Amino acid sequence: MDLVDLITEKRFLGQEFLTWLWYKSEERGGAVAVPGRGDVSVTFEKHMLLEYGEGQEQEKVICRGLQTELKEARAGLSLAKKPEQARLKLEWHEQEFGVTLTAATFEFRNVRLPKIVDRADEGRGPEDLEARVLERLALFELLSDLVLDLFRLFIGIRISRDWPRELLQIRAWIQESSQRLAQP
């Protein structure tokens, strides 16, 4: 099996992860309890790409909206559309990251790292530049670790006996969101 076939076959895991993460982000007001790390605040921001169908029948819909709404995306979930890409804000220990995560390949796009304190008293020599680059690399690694920890949590639940119960809760959340949208 080549890489493209493998990505196509396993893309559902990334889509399920984004759906689960969206559900989890609303379950406790944005805080997702990650074992060994504590609470990670997850917010779905104003951009999401949904997919429906397969092959030549595949459709893609870009949804935009306020952070807490994404009404079109919520309606899409109730119509069996799956998140393929989502803009996320992750916060952990006063560090705030922004990233657009692609479900099929776990590609990070439009990464926004926390601001690095600019030390005015430091020189602008090569050592200072190297220190800033290393600090940014460390922040990117932390972002990567946060996403991987969230994914590990998801996979742990996904392969456990708790998955059917979790899936029922996710479906109820989608149904509830759909009903709220239908009300005037």
PyMOL commands that place a pseudoatom at each C-alpha (Angstrom):
pseudoatom trace, name=CA, resn=MET, resi=1, chain=A, elem=C, hetatm=0, pos=[0.000, 0.000, 0.000]
pseudoatom trace, name=CA, resn=ASP, resi=2, chain=A, elem=C, hetatm=0, pos=[1.478, 3.344, -0.950]
pseudoatom trace, name=CA, resn=LEU, resi=3, chain=A, elem=C, hetatm=0, pos=[1.344, 6.480, 1.185]
pseudoatom trace, name=CA, resn=VAL, resi=4, chain=A, elem=C, hetatm=0, pos=[-1.558, 8.111, -0.683]
pseudoatom trace, name=CA, resn=ASP, resi=5, chain=A, elem=C, hetatm=0, pos=[-3.720, 4.999, -0.268]
pseudoatom trace, name=CA, resn=LEU, resi=6, chain=A, elem=C, hetatm=0, pos=[-2.812, 4.789, 3.414]
pseudoatom trace, name=CA, resn=ILE, resi=7, chain=A, elem=C, hetatm=0, pos=[-3.735, 8.449, 4.002]
pseudoatom trace, name=CA, resn=THR, resi=8, chain=A, elem=C, hetatm=0, pos=[-7.023, 7.973, 2.148]
pseudoatom trace, name=CA, resn=GLU, resi=9, chain=A, elem=C, hetatm=0, pos=[-7.855, 4.830, 4.113]
pseudoatom trace, name=CA, resn=LYS, resi=10, chain=A, elem=C, hetatm=0, pos=[-7.037, 6.319, 7.540]
pseudoatom trace, name=CA, resn=ARG, resi=11, chain=A, elem=C, hetatm=0, pos=[-8.280, 9.904, 7.073]
pseudoatom trace, name=CA, resn=PHE, resi=12, chain=A, elem=C, hetatm=0, pos=[-11.433, 9.088, 9.028]
pseudoatom trace, name=CA, resn=LEU, resi=13, chain=A, elem=C, hetatm=0, pos=[-9.348, 9.007, 12.239]
pseudoatom trace, name=CA, resn=GLY, resi=14, chain=A, elem=C, hetatm=0, pos=[-8.323, 12.641, 11.828]
pseudoatom trace, name=CA, resn=GLN, resi=15, chain=A, elem=C, hetatm=0, pos=[-11.896, 13.630, 11.036]
pseudoatom trace, name=CA, resn=GLU, resi=16, chain=A, elem=C, hetatm=0, pos=[-13.202, 11.742, 14.067]
pseudoatom trace, name=CA, resn=PHE, resi=17, chain=A, elem=C, hetatm=0, pos=[-10.473, 13.377, 16.164]
pseudoatom trace, name=CA, resn=LEU, resi=18, chain=A, elem=C, hetatm=0, pos=[-11.539, 16.892, 15.110]
pseudoatom trace, name=CA, resn=THR, resi=19, chain=A, elem=C, hetatm=0, pos=[-15.203, 16.074, 15.796]
pseudoatom trace, name=CA, resn=TRP, resi=20, chain=A, elem=C, hetatm=0, pos=[-14.351, 14.562, 19.186]
pseudoatom trace, name=CA, resn=LEU, resi=21, chain=A, elem=C, hetatm=0, pos=[-12.095, 17.514, 20.054]
pseudoatom trace, name=CA, resn=TRP, resi=22, chain=A, elem=C, hetatm=0, pos=[-14.851, 19.990, 19.168]
pseudoatom trace, name=CA, resn=TYR, resi=23, chain=A, elem=C, hetatm=0, pos=[-17.244, 18.069, 21.403]
pseudoatom trace, name=CA, resn=LYS, resi=24, chain=A, elem=C, hetatm=0, pos=[-14.673, 17.898, 24.217]
pseudoatom trace, name=CA, resn=SER, resi=25, chain=A, elem=C, hetatm=0, pos=[-13.902, 21.615, 23.888]
pseudoatom trace, name=CA, resn=GLU, resi=26, chain=A, elem=C, hetatm=0, pos=[-17.540, 22.397, 24.669]
pseudoatom trace, name=CA, resn=GLU, resi=27, chain=A, elem=C, hetatm=0, pos=[-18.066, 19.720, 27.296]
pseudoatom trace, name=CA, resn=ARG, resi=28, chain=A, elem=C, hetatm=0, pos=[-16.175, 21.565, 30.082]
pseudoatom trace, name=CA, resn=GLY, resi=29, chain=A, elem=C, hetatm=0, pos=[-16.176, 25.132, 28.817]
pseudoatom trace, name=CA, resn=GLY, resi=30, chain=A, elem=C, hetatm=0, pos=[-13.103, 24.663, 26.658]
pseudoatom trace, name=CA, resn=ALA, resi=31, chain=A, elem=C, hetatm=0, pos=[-10.931, 22.749, 29.124]
pseudoatom trace, name=CA, resn=VAL, resi=32, chain=A, elem=C, hetatm=0, pos=[-9.844, 19.277, 28.035]
pseudoatom trace, name=CA, resn=ALA, resi=33, chain=A, elem=C, hetatm=0, pos=[-8.260, 17.230, 30.827]
pseudoatom trace, name=CA, resn=VAL, resi=34, chain=A, elem=C, hetatm=0, pos=[-5.074, 15.648, 29.451]
pseudoatom trace, name=CA, resn=PRO, resi=35, chain=A, elem=C, hetatm=0, pos=[-3.426, 13.032, 31.691]
pseudoatom trace, name=CA, resn=GLY, resi=36, chain=A, elem=C, hetatm=0, pos=[0.035, 14.139, 32.804]
pseudoatom trace, name=CA, resn=ARG, resi=37, chain=A, elem=C, hetatm=0, pos=[-0.478, 17.666, 31.499]
pseudoatom trace, name=CA, resn=GLY, resi=38, chain=A, elem=C, hetatm=0, pos=[-3.638, 18.967, 33.157]
pseudoatom trace, name=CA, resn=ASP, resi=39, chain=A, elem=C, hetatm=0, pos=[-6.213, 21.123, 31.426]
pseudoatom trace, name=CA, resn=VAL, resi=40, chain=A, elem=C, hetatm=0, pos=[-5.584, 22.295, 27.880]
pseudoatom trace, name=CA, resn=SER, resi=41, chain=A, elem=C, hetatm=0, pos=[-7.986, 24.974, 26.730]
pseudoatom trace, name=CA, resn=VAL, resi=42, chain=A, elem=C, hetatm=0, pos=[-9.256, 24.275, 23.205]
pseudoatom trace, name=CA, resn=THR, resi=43, chain=A, elem=C, hetatm=0, pos=[-11.289, 26.755, 21.178]
pseudoatom trace, name=CA, resn=PHE, resi=44, chain=A, elem=C, hetatm=0, pos=[-12.502, 26.216, 17.643]
pseudoatom trace, name=CA, resn=GLU, resi=45, chain=A, elem=C, hetatm=0, pos=[-12.078, 29.531, 15.934]
pseudoatom trace, name=CA, resn=LYS, resi=46, chain=A, elem=C, hetatm=0, pos=[-13.915, 31.004, 12.988]
pseudoatom trace, name=CA, resn=HIS, resi=47, chain=A, elem=C, hetatm=0, pos=[-12.836, 28.677, 10.160]
pseudoatom trace, name=CA, resn=MET, resi=48, chain=A, elem=C, hetatm=0, pos=[-13.632, 25.048, 9.374]
pseudoatom trace, name=CA, resn=LEU, resi=49, chain=A, elem=C, hetatm=0, pos=[-13.578, 22.935, 6.220]
pseudoatom trace, name=CA, resn=LEU, resi=50, chain=A, elem=C, hetatm=0, pos=[-16.127, 20.120, 6.043]
pseudoatom trace, name=CA, resn=GLU, resi=51, chain=A, elem=C, hetatm=0, pos=[-16.222, 17.195, 3.600]
pseudoatom trace, name=CA, resn=TYR, resi=52, chain=A, elem=C, hetatm=0, pos=[-19.062, 15.030, 2.428]
pseudoatom trace, name=CA, resn=GLY, resi=53, chain=A, elem=C, hetatm=0, pos=[-19.044, 11.990, 0.152]
pseudoatom trace, name=CA, resn=GLU, resi=54, chain=A, elem=C, hetatm=0, pos=[-16.140, 10.182, -1.462]
pseudoatom trace, name=CA, resn=GLY, resi=55, chain=A, elem=C, hetatm=0, pos=[-14.229, 10.120, -4.742]
pseudoatom trace, name=CA, resn=GLN, resi=56, chain=A, elem=C, hetatm=0, pos=[-15.857, 12.111, -7.546]
pseudoatom trace, name=CA, resn=GLU, resi=57, chain=A, elem=C, hetatm=0, pos=[-18.939, 12.683, -5.405]
pseudoatom trace, name=CA, resn=GLN, resi=58, chain=A, elem=C, hetatm=0, pos=[-16.948, 14.458, -2.699]
pseudoatom trace, name=CA, resn=GLU, resi=59, chain=A, elem=C, hetatm=0, pos=[-18.013, 17.954, -1.704]
pseudoatom trace, name=CA, resn=LYS, resi=60, chain=A, elem=C, hetatm=0, pos=[-16.147, 20.465, 0.427]
pseudoatom trace, name=CA, resn=VAL, resi=61, chain=A, elem=C, hetatm=0, pos=[-17.719, 23.342, 2.317]
pseudoatom trace, name=CA, resn=ILE, resi=62, chain=A, elem=C, hetatm=0, pos=[-15.838, 26.170, 3.991]
pseudoatom trace, name=CA, resn=CYS, resi=63, chain=A, elem=C, hetatm=0, pos=[-17.602, 27.444, 7.106]
pseudoatom trace, name=CA, resn=ARG, resi=64, chain=A, elem=C, hetatm=0, pos=[-16.849, 30.712, 8.828]
pseudoatom trace, name=CA, resn=GLY, resi=65, chain=A, elem=C, hetatm=0, pos=[-18.395, 32.216, 11.901]
pseudoatom trace, name=CA, resn=LEU, resi=66, chain=A, elem=C, hetatm=0, pos=[-17.820, 33.502, 15.380]
pseudoatom trace, name=CA, resn=GLN, resi=67, chain=A, elem=C, hetatm=0, pos=[-15.723, 31.331, 17.677]
pseudoatom trace, name=CA, resn=THR, resi=68, chain=A, elem=C, hetatm=0, pos=[-18.649, 29.998, 19.667]
pseudoatom trace, name=CA, resn=GLU, resi=69, chain=A, elem=C, hetatm=0, pos=[-21.040, 29.612, 16.761]
pseudoatom trace, name=CA, resn=LEU, resi=70, chain=A, elem=C, hetatm=0, pos=[-19.774, 28.142, 13.501]
pseudoatom trace, name=CA, resn=LYS, resi=71, chain=A, elem=C, hetatm=0, pos=[-23.482, 27.587, 12.793]
pseudoatom trace, name=CA, resn=GLU, resi=72, chain=A, elem=C, hetatm=0, pos=[-23.007, 26.238, 9.285]
pseudoatom trace, name=CA, resn=ALA, resi=73, chain=A, elem=C, hetatm=0, pos=[-20.393, 23.750, 10.487]
pseudoatom trace, name=CA, resn=ARG, resi=74, chain=A, elem=C, hetatm=0, pos=[-22.682, 22.580, 13.304]
pseudoatom trace, name=CA, resn=ALA, resi=75, chain=A, elem=C, hetatm=0, pos=[-25.502, 22.082, 10.809]
pseudoatom trace, name=CA, resn=GLY, resi=76, chain=A, elem=C, hetatm=0, pos=[-23.083, 20.214, 8.558]
pseudoatom trace, name=CA, resn=LEU, resi=77, chain=A, elem=C, hetatm=0, pos=[-22.258, 17.726, 11.318]
pseudoatom trace, name=CA, resn=SER, resi=78, chain=A, elem=C, hetatm=0, pos=[-25.933, 16.809, 11.582]
pseudoatom trace, name=CA, resn=LEU, resi=79, chain=A, elem=C, hetatm=0, pos=[-25.915, 16.134, 7.819]
pseudoatom trace, name=CA, resn=ALA, resi=80, chain=A, elem=C, hetatm=0, pos=[-22.967, 13.680, 8.149]
pseudoatom trace, name=CA, resn=LYS, resi=81, chain=A, elem=C, hetatm=0, pos=[-20.376, 16.176, 6.908]
pseudoatom trace, name=CA, resn=LYS, resi=82, chain=A, elem=C, hetatm=0, pos=[-16.983, 15.616, 8.487]
pseudoatom trace, name=CA, resn=PRO, resi=83, chain=A, elem=C, hetatm=0, pos=[-14.430, 18.203, 9.589]
pseudoatom trace, name=CA, resn=GLU, resi=84, chain=A, elem=C, hetatm=0, pos=[-11.343, 18.027, 7.397]
pseudoatom trace, name=CA, resn=GLN, resi=85, chain=A, elem=C, hetatm=0, pos=[-9.665, 21.197, 8.614]
pseudoatom trace, name=CA, resn=ALA, resi=86, chain=A, elem=C, hetatm=0, pos=[-10.200, 23.446, 11.619]
pseudoatom trace, name=CA, resn=ARG, resi=87, chain=A, elem=C, hetatm=0, pos=[-8.671, 26.586, 13.078]
pseudoatom trace, name=CA, resn=LEU, resi=88, chain=A, elem=C, hetatm=0, pos=[-7.829, 25.965, 16.742]
pseudoatom trace, name=CA, resn=LYS, resi=89, chain=A, elem=C, hetatm=0, pos=[-6.644, 28.068, 19.642]
pseudoatom trace, name=CA, resn=LEU, resi=90, chain=A, elem=C, hetatm=0, pos=[-4.834, 26.049, 22.310]
pseudoatom trace, name=CA, resn=GLU, resi=91, chain=A, elem=C, hetatm=0, pos=[-3.891, 27.469, 25.699]
pseudoatom trace, name=CA, resn=TRP, resi=92, chain=A, elem=C, hetatm=0, pos=[-1.740, 25.805, 28.316]
pseudoatom trace, name=CA, resn=HIS, resi=93, chain=A, elem=C, hetatm=0, pos=[0.073, 27.395, 31.258]
pseudoatom trace, name=CA, resn=GLU, resi=94, chain=A, elem=C, hetatm=0, pos=[-0.376, 30.942, 29.947]
pseudoatom trace, name=CA, resn=GLN, resi=95, chain=A, elem=C, hetatm=0, pos=[0.948, 29.970, 26.512]
pseudoatom trace, name=CA, resn=GLU, resi=96, chain=A, elem=C, hetatm=0, pos=[-1.486, 30.609, 23.647]
pseudoatom trace, name=CA, resn=PHE, resi=97, chain=A, elem=C, hetatm=0, pos=[-1.117, 28.943, 20.251]
pseudoatom trace, name=CA, resn=GLY, resi=98, chain=A, elem=C, hetatm=0, pos=[-3.096, 29.174, 17.043]
pseudoatom trace, name=CA, resn=VAL, resi=99, chain=A, elem=C, hetatm=0, pos=[-3.033, 26.483, 14.366]
pseudoatom trace, name=CA, resn=THR, resi=100, chain=A, elem=C, hetatm=0, pos=[-5.089, 25.266, 11.451]
pseudoatom trace, name=CA, resn=LEU, resi=101, chain=A, elem=C, hetatm=0, pos=[-5.062, 21.471, 11.681]
pseudoatom trace, name=CA, resn=THR, resi=102, chain=A, elem=C, hetatm=0, pos=[-5.720, 19.249, 8.667]
pseudoatom trace, name=CA, resn=ALA, resi=103, chain=A, elem=C, hetatm=0, pos=[-7.400, 15.970, 9.604]
pseudoatom trace, name=CA, resn=ALA, resi=104, chain=A, elem=C, hetatm=0, pos=[-6.064, 13.634, 6.902]
pseudoatom trace, name=CA, resn=THR, resi=105, chain=A, elem=C, hetatm=0, pos=[-2.371, 14.427, 7.310]
pseudoatom trace, name=CA, resn=PHE, resi=106, chain=A, elem=C, hetatm=0, pos=[-2.200, 16.259, 10.653]
pseudoatom trace, name=CA, resn=GLU, resi=107, chain=A, elem=C, hetatm=0, pos=[-0.572, 19.118, 8.780]
pseudoatom trace, name=CA, resn=PHE, resi=108, chain=A, elem=C, hetatm=0, pos=[-0.122, 22.336, 10.762]
pseudoatom trace, name=CA, resn=ARG, resi=109, chain=A, elem=C, hetatm=0, pos=[-0.957, 25.491, 8.809]
pseudoatom trace, name=CA, resn=ASN, resi=110, chain=A, elem=C, hetatm=0, pos=[-1.037, 29.141, 9.785]
pseudoatom trace, name=CA, resn=VAL, resi=111, chain=A, elem=C, hetatm=0, pos=[0.779, 28.516, 13.057]
pseudoatom trace, name=CA, resn=ARG, resi=112, chain=A, elem=C, hetatm=0, pos=[0.692, 31.345, 15.588]
pseudoatom trace, name=CA, resn=LEU, resi=113, chain=A, elem=C, hetatm=0, pos=[3.160, 30.901, 18.439]
pseudoatom trace, name=CA, resn=PRO, resi=114, chain=A, elem=C, hetatm=0, pos=[3.154, 32.862, 21.703]
pseudoatom trace, name=CA, resn=LYS, resi=115, chain=A, elem=C, hetatm=0, pos=[5.006, 36.141, 21.566]
pseudoatom trace, name=CA, resn=ILE, resi=116, chain=A, elem=C, hetatm=0, pos=[8.626, 36.018, 22.592]
pseudoatom trace, name=CA, resn=VAL, resi=117, chain=A, elem=C, hetatm=0, pos=[9.655, 38.720, 25.038]
pseudoatom trace, name=CA, resn=ASP, resi=118, chain=A, elem=C, hetatm=0, pos=[11.871, 41.147, 23.155]
pseudoatom trace, name=CA, resn=ARG, resi=119, chain=A, elem=C, hetatm=0, pos=[14.672, 42.068, 25.484]
pseudoatom trace, name=CA, resn=ALA, resi=120, chain=A, elem=C, hetatm=0, pos=[15.680, 45.612, 24.591]
pseudoatom trace, name=CA, resn=ASP, resi=121, chain=A, elem=C, hetatm=0, pos=[18.862, 45.401, 26.634]
pseudoatom trace, name=CA, resn=GLU, resi=122, chain=A, elem=C, hetatm=0, pos=[20.148, 42.417, 24.677]
pseudoatom trace, name=CA, resn=GLY, resi=123, chain=A, elem=C, hetatm=0, pos=[22.311, 42.898, 21.661]
pseudoatom trace, name=CA, resn=ARG, resi=124, chain=A, elem=C, hetatm=0, pos=[21.250, 42.069, 18.167]
pseudoatom trace, name=CA, resn=GLY, resi=125, chain=A, elem=C, hetatm=0, pos=[24.192, 39.804, 17.517]
pseudoatom trace, name=CA, resn=PRO, resi=126, chain=A, elem=C, hetatm=0, pos=[24.176, 36.277, 16.140]
pseudoatom trace, name=CA, resn=GLU, resi=127, chain=A, elem=C, hetatm=0, pos=[23.893, 34.763, 19.621]
pseudoatom trace, name=CA, resn=ASP, resi=128, chain=A, elem=C, hetatm=0, pos=[20.691, 36.688, 20.319]
pseudoatom trace, name=CA, resn=LEU, resi=129, chain=A, elem=C, hetatm=0, pos=[19.230, 35.662, 16.972]
pseudoatom trace, name=CA, resn=GLU, resi=130, chain=A, elem=C, hetatm=0, pos=[20.126, 32.036, 17.664]
pseudoatom trace, name=CA, resn=ALA, resi=131, chain=A, elem=C, hetatm=0, pos=[18.482, 32.216, 21.099]
pseudoatom trace, name=CA, resn=ARG, resi=132, chain=A, elem=C, hetatm=0, pos=[15.258, 33.611, 19.582]
pseudoatom trace, name=CA, resn=VAL, resi=133, chain=A, elem=C, hetatm=0, pos=[15.222, 30.895, 16.902]
pseudoatom trace, name=CA, resn=LEU, resi=134, chain=A, elem=C, hetatm=0, pos=[15.761, 28.174, 19.501]
pseudoatom trace, name=CA, resn=GLU, resi=135, chain=A, elem=C, hetatm=0, pos=[13.002, 29.620, 21.684]
pseudoatom trace, name=CA, resn=ARG, resi=136, chain=A, elem=C, hetatm=0, pos=[10.577, 29.607, 18.736]
pseudoatom trace, name=CA, resn=LEU, resi=137, chain=A, elem=C, hetatm=0, pos=[11.545, 26.019, 17.902]
pseudoatom trace, name=CA, resn=ALA, resi=138, chain=A, elem=C, hetatm=0, pos=[10.839, 25.031, 21.512]
pseudoatom trace, name=CA, resn=LEU, resi=139, chain=A, elem=C, hetatm=0, pos=[7.419, 26.713, 21.310]
pseudoatom trace, name=CA, resn=PHE, resi=140, chain=A, elem=C, hetatm=0, pos=[6.631, 24.882, 18.072]
pseudoatom trace, name=CA, resn=GLU, resi=141, chain=A, elem=C, hetatm=0, pos=[7.651, 21.613, 19.709]
pseudoatom trace, name=CA, resn=LEU, resi=142, chain=A, elem=C, hetatm=0, pos=[5.335, 22.407, 22.644]
pseudoatom trace, name=CA, resn=LEU, resi=143, chain=A, elem=C, hetatm=0, pos=[2.450, 23.047, 20.223]
pseudoatom trace, name=CA, resn=SER, resi=144, chain=A, elem=C, hetatm=0, pos=[3.183, 19.739, 18.499]
pseudoatom trace, name=CA, resn=ASP, resi=145, chain=A, elem=C, hetatm=0, pos=[3.288, 17.946, 21.873]
pseudoatom trace, name=CA, resn=LEU, resi=146, chain=A, elem=C, hetatm=0, pos=[-0.057, 19.491, 22.914]
pseudoatom trace, name=CA, resn=VAL, resi=147, chain=A, elem=C, hetatm=0, pos=[-1.769, 18.292, 19.722]
pseudoatom trace, name=CA, resn=LEU, resi=148, chain=A, elem=C, hetatm=0, pos=[-0.179, 14.837, 20.029]
pseudoatom trace, name=CA, resn=ASP, resi=149, chain=A, elem=C, hetatm=0, pos=[-1.238, 14.562, 23.689]
pseudoatom trace, name=CA, resn=LEU, resi=150, chain=A, elem=C, hetatm=0, pos=[-4.813, 15.424, 22.706]
pseudoatom trace, name=CA, resn=PHE, resi=151, chain=A, elem=C, hetatm=0, pos=[-4.660, 12.856, 19.900]
pseudoatom trace, name=CA, resn=ARG, resi=152, chain=A, elem=C, hetatm=0, pos=[-3.264, 10.194, 22.264]
pseudoatom trace, name=CA, resn=LEU, resi=153, chain=A, elem=C, hetatm=0, pos=[-6.166, 10.885, 24.629]
pseudoatom trace, name=CA, resn=PHE, resi=154, chain=A, elem=C, hetatm=0, pos=[-8.611, 10.502, 21.722]
pseudoatom trace, name=CA, resn=ILE, resi=155, chain=A, elem=C, hetatm=0, pos=[-7.001, 7.266, 20.473]
pseudoatom trace, name=CA, resn=GLY, resi=156, chain=A, elem=C, hetatm=0, pos=[-7.016, 5.853, 24.012]
pseudoatom trace, name=CA, resn=ILE, resi=157, chain=A, elem=C, hetatm=0, pos=[-10.763, 6.438, 24.215]
pseudoatom trace, name=CA, resn=ARG, resi=158, chain=A, elem=C, hetatm=0, pos=[-11.320, 5.370, 20.596]
pseudoatom trace, name=CA, resn=ILE, resi=159, chain=A, elem=C, hetatm=0, pos=[-9.843, 1.907, 21.146]
pseudoatom trace, name=CA, resn=SER, resi=160, chain=A, elem=C, hetatm=0, pos=[-11.325, 1.410, 24.610]
pseudoatom trace, name=CA, resn=ARG, resi=161, chain=A, elem=C, hetatm=0, pos=[-14.605, -0.117, 25.688]
pseudoatom trace, name=CA, resn=ASP, resi=162, chain=A, elem=C, hetatm=0, pos=[-15.747, 3.441, 26.513]
pseudoatom trace, name=CA, resn=TRP, resi=163, chain=A, elem=C, hetatm=0, pos=[-15.929, 4.422, 22.822]
pseudoatom trace, name=CA, resn=PRO, resi=164, chain=A, elem=C, hetatm=0, pos=[-19.584, 3.388, 22.231]
pseudoatom trace, name=CA, resn=ARG, resi=165, chain=A, elem=C, hetatm=0, pos=[-20.684, 5.539, 25.194]
pseudoatom trace, name=CA, resn=GLU, resi=166, chain=A, elem=C, hetatm=0, pos=[-18.501, 8.444, 24.051]
pseudoatom trace, name=CA, resn=LEU, resi=167, chain=A, elem=C, hetatm=0, pos=[-19.893, 8.126, 20.528]
pseudoatom trace, name=CA, resn=LEU, resi=168, chain=A, elem=C, hetatm=0, pos=[-23.460, 8.295, 21.874]
pseudoatom trace, name=CA, resn=GLN, resi=169, chain=A, elem=C, hetatm=0, pos=[-22.555, 11.473, 23.774]
pseudoatom trace, name=CA, resn=ILE, resi=170, chain=A, elem=C, hetatm=0, pos=[-21.033, 13.016, 20.636]
pseudoatom trace, name=CA, resn=ARG, resi=171, chain=A, elem=C, hetatm=0, pos=[-24.154, 12.156, 18.621]
pseudoatom trace, name=CA, resn=ALA, resi=172, chain=A, elem=C, hetatm=0, pos=[-26.352, 13.687, 21.340]
pseudoatom trace, name=CA, resn=TRP, resi=173, chain=A, elem=C, hetatm=0, pos=[-24.178, 16.843, 21.261]
pseudoatom trace, name=CA, resn=ILE, resi=174, chain=A, elem=C, hetatm=0, pos=[-24.568, 17.064, 17.460]
pseudoatom trace, name=CA, resn=GLN, resi=175, chain=A, elem=C, hetatm=0, pos=[-28.331, 16.546, 17.768]
pseudoatom trace, name=CA, resn=GLU, resi=176, chain=A, elem=C, hetatm=0, pos=[-28.605, 19.182, 20.507]
pseudoatom trace, name=CA, resn=SER, resi=177, chain=A, elem=C, hetatm=0, pos=[-26.566, 21.657, 18.446]
pseudoatom trace, name=CA, resn=SER, resi=178, chain=A, elem=C, hetatm=0, pos=[-28.802, 21.001, 15.445]
pseudoatom trace, name=CA, resn=GLN, resi=179, chain=A, elem=C, hetatm=0, pos=[-31.964, 21.560, 17.483]
pseudoatom trace, name=CA, resn=ARG, resi=180, chain=A, elem=C, hetatm=0, pos=[-30.624, 24.840, 18.900]
pseudoatom trace, name=CA, resn=LEU, resi=181, chain=A, elem=C, hetatm=0, pos=[-29.940, 26.057, 15.351]
pseudoatom trace, name=CA, resn=ALA, resi=182, chain=A, elem=C, hetatm=0, pos=[-33.486, 25.180, 14.270]
pseudoatom trace, name=CA, resn=GLN, resi=183, chain=A, elem=C, hetatm=0, pos=[-35.041, 27.331, 16.993]
pseudoatom trace, name=CA, resn=PRO, resi=184, chain=A, elem=C, hetatm=0, pos=[-35.814, 30.954, 16.035]
for i in range(1, 184): cmd.bond("trace and resi %d" % i, "trace and resi %d" % (i + 1))
show_as sticks, trace
zoom trace
